[in-house]
Amino acid sequence: MRVLLADDHALFREGLGHVLVAILEQPQAIEAGGFVGAISIAAGDTPLDLMVIDLNMPDMDGFAGIA
């Protein structure tokens, strides 16, 4: 399972990555430290199974940013 973890706090991304390893079989966590990086990864050629995105990152306008 390919999971995008997008949050501007590295400690949160790392902690959530550990949780994914504990509950999923062979998760592949892809991390983004900002909104622009998350959009770049999501627009890439490799599909994602799940995206966990912080709505309060710099350069992001909450739910409007996800749209």
TIMAR-332069 format. One record per residue: residue in one letter; x, y, z of N, C-alpha, C, O, CB in turn. Coordinates in Angstrom, 2 decimals. Glycine has a CB too. Layout:
BEGIN
+---+---------+---------+---------+---------+---------+---------+---------+---------+---------+---------+---------+---------+---------+---------+---------+
| r |     nxx |     nyy |     nzz |    caxx |    cayy |    cazz |     cxx |     cyy |     czz |     oxx |     oyy |     ozz |    cbxx |    cbyy |    cbzz |
+---+---------+---------+---------+---------+---------+---------+---------+---------+---------+---------+---------+---------+---------+---------+---------+
| A |       X |       Y |       Z |       X |       Y |       Z |       X |       Y |       Z |       X |       Y |       Z |       X |       Y |       Z |
...
+---+---------+---------+---------+---------+---------+---------+---------+---------+---------+---------+---------+---------+---------+---------+---------+
//
This chain:
BEGIN
+---+---------+---------+---------+---------+---------+---------+---------+---------+---------+---------+---------+---------+---------+---------+---------+
| r |     nxx |     nyy |     nzz |    caxx |    cayy |    cazz |     cxx |     cyy |     czz |     oxx |     oyy |     ozz |    cbxx |    cbyy |    cbzz |
+---+---------+---------+---------+---------+---------+---------+---------+---------+---------+---------+---------+---------+---------+---------+---------+
| M |    0.84 |   -1.17 |    0.00 |    0.00 |    0.00 |    0.00 |    0.89 |    1.24 |    0.00 |    1.78 |    1.39 |    0.85 |   -0.96 |   -0.01 |    1.22 |
| R |    0.65 |    2.13 |   -0.95 |    1.41 |    3.38 |   -1.05 |    0.64 |    4.51 |   -0.37 |   -0.50 |    4.81 |   -0.74 |    1.71 |    3.74 |   -2.54 |
| V |    1.28 |    5.13 |    0.63 |    0.62 |    6.15 |    1.44 |    1.43 |    7.43 |    1.39 |    2.64 |    7.42 |    1.65 |    0.43 |    5.66 |    2.90 |
| L |    0.78 |    8.53 |    1.07 |    1.41 |    9.85 |    1.11 |    1.13 |   10.47 |    2.46 |   -0.03 |   10.64 |    2.85 |    0.88 |   10.77 |   -0.05 |
| L |    2.19 |   10.83 |    3.18 |    2.09 |   11.53 |    4.46 |    2.57 |   12.95 |    4.23 |    3.77 |   13.18 |    4.05 |    2.91 |   10.82 |    5.59 |
| A |    1.66 |   13.90 |    4.24 |    2.00 |   15.29 |    3.99 |    1.73 |   16.13 |    5.23 |    0.58 |   16.35 |    5.61 |    1.21 |   15.84 |    2.78 |
| D |    2.80 |   16.59 |    5.85 |    2.69 |   17.42 |    7.05 |    3.98 |   18.21 |    7.18 |    5.05 |   17.71 |    6.84 |    2.42 |   16.56 |    8.33 |
| D |    3.88 |   19.43 |    7.67 |    5.08 |   20.25 |    7.81 |    5.85 |   19.94 |    9.09 |    6.87 |   20.57 |    9.36 |    4.70 |   21.71 |    7.79 |
| H |    5.39 |   19.00 |    9.88 |    6.09 |   18.59 |   11.10 |    6.67 |   17.19 |   10.89 |    5.94 |   16.20 |   10.81 |    5.14 |   18.62 |   12.33 |
| A |    7.99 |   17.12 |   10.82 |    8.68 |   15.85 |   10.56 |    8.39 |   14.80 |   11.63 |    8.26 |   13.62 |   11.32 |   10.18 |   16.08 |   10.47 |
| L |    8.29 |   15.22 |   12.88 |    8.03 |   14.27 |   13.97 |    6.68 |   13.59 |   13.79 |    6.55 |   12.40 |   14.06 |    8.09 |   14.98 |   15.32 |
| F |    5.67 |   14.33 |   13.34 |    4.35 |   13.74 |   13.09 |    4.43 |   12.74 |   11.94 |    3.88 |   11.64 |   12.04 |    3.32 |   14.84 |   12.77 |
| R |    5.10 |   13.12 |   10.85 |    5.23 |   12.19 |    9.71 |    5.94 |   10.91 |   10.13 |    5.52 |    9.81 |    9.76 |    6.00 |   12.86 |    8.54 |
| E |    6.99 |   11.04 |   10.91 |    7.74 |    9.86 |   11.35 |    6.88 |    8.97 |   12.25 |    6.88 |    7.75 |   12.10 |    9.01 |   10.29 |   12.09 |
| G |    6.16 |    9.58 |   13.18 |    5.31 |    8.81 |   14.09 |    4.20 |    8.08 |   13.35 |    3.92 |    6.92 |   13.63 |    4.71 |    9.72 |   15.13 |
| L |    3.57 |    8.77 |   12.42 |    2.50 |    8.14 |   11.64 |    3.06 |    7.01 |   10.76 |    2.38 |    6.01 |   10.54 |    1.78 |    9.18 |   10.78 |
| G |    4.26 |    7.18 |   10.28 |    4.91 |    6.12 |    9.52 |    5.08 |    4.86 |   10.35 |    4.90 |    3.75 |    9.84 |    6.26 |    6.59 |    9.01 |
| H |    5.44 |    5.02 |   11.63 |    5.58 |    3.87 |   12.52 |    4.23 |    3.18 |   12.75 |    4.16 |    1.96 |   12.82 |    6.19 |    4.29 |   13.87 |
| V |    3.18 |    3.97 |   12.87 |    1.84 |    3.40 |   13.04 |    1.46 |    2.59 |   11.80 |    0.91 |    1.49 |   11.92 |    0.80 |    4.52 |   13.30 |
| L |    1.73 |    3.12 |   10.61 |    1.41 |    2.41 |    9.38 |    2.11 |    1.06 |    9.31 |    1.52 |    0.06 |    8.90 |    1.78 |    3.25 |    8.17 |
| V |    3.38 |    1.04 |    9.70 |    4.14 |   -0.21 |    9.69 |    3.51 |   -1.23 |   10.64 |    3.51 |   -2.43 |   10.36 |    5.62 |    0.04 |   10.08 |
| A |    2.97 |   -0.75 |   11.75 |    2.38 |   -1.65 |   12.73 |    1.03 |   -2.22 |   12.29 |    0.67 |   -3.32 |   12.70 |    2.22 |   -0.93 |   14.05 |
| I |    0.29 |   -1.48 |   11.46 |   -1.07 |   -1.94 |   11.14 |   -1.26 |   -2.41 |    9.70 |   -2.27 |   -3.06 |    9.40 |   -2.03 |   -0.83 |   11.41 |
| L |   -0.33 |   -2.11 |    8.82 |   -0.48 |   -2.50 |    7.42 |    0.61 |   -3.47 |    7.01 |    1.71 |   -3.47 |    7.57 |   -0.45 |   -1.26 |    6.52 |
| E |    0.31 |   -4.31 |    6.03 |    1.32 |   -5.19 |    5.47 |    2.10 |   -4.44 |    4.41 |    1.53 |   -3.97 |    3.43 |    0.69 |   -6.47 |    4.89 |
| Q |    3.37 |   -4.33 |    4.59 |    4.31 |   -3.72 |    3.65 |    3.86 |   -2.34 |    3.15 |    3.70 |   -2.14 |    1.94 |    4.50 |   -4.64 |    2.46 |
| P |    3.65 |   -1.39 |    4.06 |    3.29 |   -0.05 |    3.59 |    4.50 |    0.65 |    2.98 |    5.63 |    0.44 |    3.41 |    2.72 |    0.79 |    4.74 |
| Q |    4.26 |    1.47 |    1.99 |    5.31 |    2.30 |    1.42 |    4.90 |    3.74 |    1.68 |    4.04 |    4.28 |    1.00 |    5.52 |    2.02 |   -0.13 |
| A |    5.52 |    4.34 |    2.68 |    5.20 |    5.72 |    3.05 |    6.04 |    6.67 |    2.24 |    7.26 |    6.56 |    2.19 |    5.41 |    5.95 |    4.57 |
| I |    5.37 |    7.61 |    1.59 |    6.02 |    8.67 |    0.84 |    5.74 |    9.95 |    1.60 |    4.58 |   10.29 |    1.84 |    5.53 |    8.74 |   -0.66 |
| E |    6.79 |   10.67 |    1.98 |    6.61 |   11.85 |    2.81 |    6.78 |   13.13 |    2.02 |    7.61 |   13.23 |    1.11 |    7.58 |   11.83 |    3.96 |
| A |    5.97 |   14.12 |    2.40 |    6.10 |   15.47 |    1.85 |    6.04 |   16.44 |    3.02 |    5.15 |   16.34 |    3.87 |    4.97 |   15.78 |    0.78 |
| G |    6.97 |   17.38 |    3.06 |    7.03 |   18.34 |    4.16 |    6.27 |   19.62 |    3.88 |    6.30 |   20.55 |    4.69 |    8.45 |   18.67 |    4.46 |
| G |    5.60 |   19.68 |    2.76 |    4.84 |   20.89 |    2.42 |    3.80 |   20.60 |    1.35 |    3.78 |   19.53 |    0.74 |    5.79 |   21.99 |    1.96 |
| F |    2.95 |   21.58 |    1.14 |    1.84 |   21.43 |    0.21 |    2.32 |   21.26 |   -1.23 |    1.80 |   20.42 |   -1.96 |    0.93 |   22.64 |    0.30 |
| V |    3.30 |   22.05 |   -1.64 |    3.79 |   21.97 |   -3.01 |    4.38 |   20.58 |   -3.29 |    4.15 |   20.01 |   -4.35 |    4.86 |   23.06 |   -3.28 |
| G |    5.13 |   20.05 |   -2.35 |    5.69 |   18.71 |   -2.51 |    4.61 |   17.65 |   -2.56 |    4.72 |   16.69 |   -3.33 |    6.64 |   18.42 |   -1.38 |
| A |    3.57 |   17.80 |   -1.75 |    2.47 |   16.84 |   -1.74 |    1.75 |   16.83 |   -3.08 |    1.41 |   15.76 |   -3.60 |    1.48 |   17.15 |   -0.61 |
| I |    1.51 |   18.01 |   -3.63 |    0.83 |   18.10 |   -4.93 |    1.69 |   17.47 |   -6.02 |    1.18 |   16.78 |   -6.90 |    0.52 |   19.58 |   -5.29 |
| S |    2.98 |   17.70 |   -5.96 |    3.90 |   17.13 |   -6.94 |    3.87 |   15.60 |   -6.90 |    3.85 |   14.94 |   -7.94 |    5.33 |   17.64 |   -6.70 |
| I |    3.88 |   15.04 |   -5.70 |    3.85 |   13.59 |   -5.55 |    2.51 |   13.03 |   -6.03 |    2.46 |   12.03 |   -6.74 |    4.11 |   13.18 |   -4.08 |
| A |    1.41 |   13.68 |   -5.63 |    0.08 |   13.21 |   -6.00 |   -0.14 |   13.27 |   -7.51 |   -0.87 |   12.45 |   -8.06 |   -0.99 |   14.03 |   -5.29 |
| A |    0.49 |   14.23 |   -8.18 |    0.33 |   14.37 |   -9.62 |    1.26 |   13.46 |  -10.41 |    1.19 |   13.41 |  -11.64 |    0.58 |   15.81 |  -10.03 |
| G |    2.12 |   12.73 |   -9.72 |    3.08 |   11.85 |  -10.39 |    2.42 |   10.66 |  -11.06 |    1.21 |   10.46 |  -10.98 |    4.09 |   11.36 |   -9.40 |
| D |    3.24 |    9.87 |  -11.71 |    2.76 |    8.72 |  -12.47 |    2.39 |    7.52 |  -11.61 |    1.60 |    6.67 |  -12.04 |    3.80 |    8.32 |  -13.47 |
| T |    2.95 |    7.43 |  -10.41 |    2.69 |    6.28 |   -9.55 |    1.46 |    6.53 |   -8.69 |    1.42 |    7.51 |   -7.95 |    3.92 |    5.97 |   -8.67 |
| P |    0.46 |    5.67 |   -8.77 |   -0.77 |    5.89 |   -8.01 |   -0.56 |    5.73 |   -6.50 |    0.30 |    4.97 |   -6.06 |   -1.86 |    4.94 |   -8.48 |
| L |   -1.36 |    6.44 |   -5.74 |   -1.35 |    6.36 |   -4.28 |   -2.62 |    5.66 |   -3.82 |   -3.68 |    5.80 |   -4.44 |   -1.23 |    7.77 |   -3.63 |
| D |   -2.51 |    4.91 |   -2.74 |   -3.67 |    4.24 |   -2.18 |   -4.36 |    5.08 |   -1.11 |   -5.57 |    4.97 |   -0.90 |   -3.27 |    2.90 |   -1.60 |
| L |   -3.58 |    5.92 |   -0.43 |   -4.11 |    6.73 |    0.66 |   -3.27 |    7.99 |    0.79 |   -2.05 |    7.96 |    0.62 |   -4.12 |    5.94 |    2.01 |
| M |   -3.93 |    9.11 |    1.08 |   -3.22 |   10.37 |    1.34 |   -3.66 |   10.90 |    2.69 |   -4.86 |   11.06 |    2.94 |   -3.48 |   11.42 |    0.21 |
| V |   -2.70 |   11.18 |    3.57 |   -2.97 |   11.80 |    4.87 |   -2.32 |   13.18 |    4.79 |   -1.10 |   13.30 |    4.75 |   -2.40 |   10.93 |    6.09 |
| I |   -3.16 |   14.22 |    4.77 |   -2.67 |   15.57 |    4.51 |   -3.09 |   16.51 |    5.63 |   -4.26 |   16.57 |    6.00 |   -3.18 |   16.08 |    3.16 |
| D |   -2.12 |   17.24 |    6.16 |   -2.37 |   18.28 |    7.15 |   -3.06 |   19.46 |    6.44 |   -2.55 |   19.97 |    5.45 |   -1.04 |   18.74 |    7.84 |
| L |   -4.20 |   19.88 |    6.95 |   -4.93 |   20.98 |    6.32 |   -4.37 |   22.35 |    6.68 |   -4.81 |   23.35 |    6.13 |   -6.38 |   20.91 |    6.71 |
| N |   -3.42 |   22.40 |    7.61 |   -2.87 |   23.68 |    8.06 |   -1.39 |   23.84 |    7.73 |   -0.64 |   24.39 |    8.53 |   -3.07 |   23.83 |    9.54 |
| M |   -0.98 |   23.38 |    6.58 |    0.40 |   23.56 |    6.15 |    0.56 |   24.93 |    5.50 |   -0.41 |   25.49 |    4.99 |    0.83 |   22.44 |    5.18 |
| P |    1.78 |   25.46 |    5.52 |    2.03 |   26.70 |    4.78 |    1.70 |   26.52 |    3.30 |    1.87 |   25.44 |    2.75 |    3.50 |   27.15 |    4.95 |
| D |    1.23 |   27.57 |    2.68 |    0.86 |   27.59 |    1.25 |   -0.37 |   26.76 |    0.93 |   -0.64 |   26.48 |   -0.24 |    2.02 |   27.09 |    0.41 |
| M |   -1.13 |   26.35 |    1.95 |   -2.34 |   25.56 |    1.70 |   -3.53 |   26.27 |    2.32 |   -3.43 |   26.84 |    3.41 |   -2.20 |   24.12 |    2.27 |
| D |   -4.63 |   26.24 |    1.62 |   -5.85 |   26.91 |    2.08 |   -6.88 |   25.87 |    2.51 |   -7.98 |   25.82 |    1.96 |   -6.42 |   27.83 |    0.97 |
| G |   -6.53 |   25.06 |    3.50 |   -7.46 |   24.08 |    4.04 |   -8.03 |   23.15 |    2.98 |   -7.30 |   22.62 |    2.14 |   -8.58 |   24.78 |    4.75 |
| F |   -9.33 |   22.97 |    3.03 |  -10.00 |   22.07 |    2.10 |   -9.93 |   22.58 |    0.66 |   -9.96 |   21.78 |   -0.28 |  -11.46 |   21.88 |    2.51 |
| A |   -9.83 |   23.87 |    0.47 |   -9.70 |   24.42 |   -0.89 |   -8.41 |   23.94 |   -1.54 |   -8.37 |   23.74 |   -2.75 |   -9.74 |   25.97 |   -0.87 |
| G |   -7.36 |   23.76 |   -0.76 |   -6.10 |   23.26 |   -1.29 |   -6.22 |   21.83 |   -1.80 |   -5.57 |   21.46 |   -2.78 |   -5.03 |   23.34 |   -0.25 |
| I |   -7.02 |   21.03 |   -1.14 |   -7.20 |   19.64 |   -1.56 |   -8.01 |   19.58 |   -2.85 |   -7.76 |   18.74 |   -3.71 |   -7.89 |   18.83 |   -0.45 |
| A |   -8.97 |   20.46 |   -2.98 |   -9.79 |   20.47 |   -4.20 |   -8.93 |   20.78 |   -5.39 |   -9.42 |   20.83 |   -6.52 |  -10.94 |   21.49 |   -4.09 |
+---+---------+---------+---------+---------+---------+---------+---------+---------+---------+---------+---------+---------+---------+---------+---------+
//
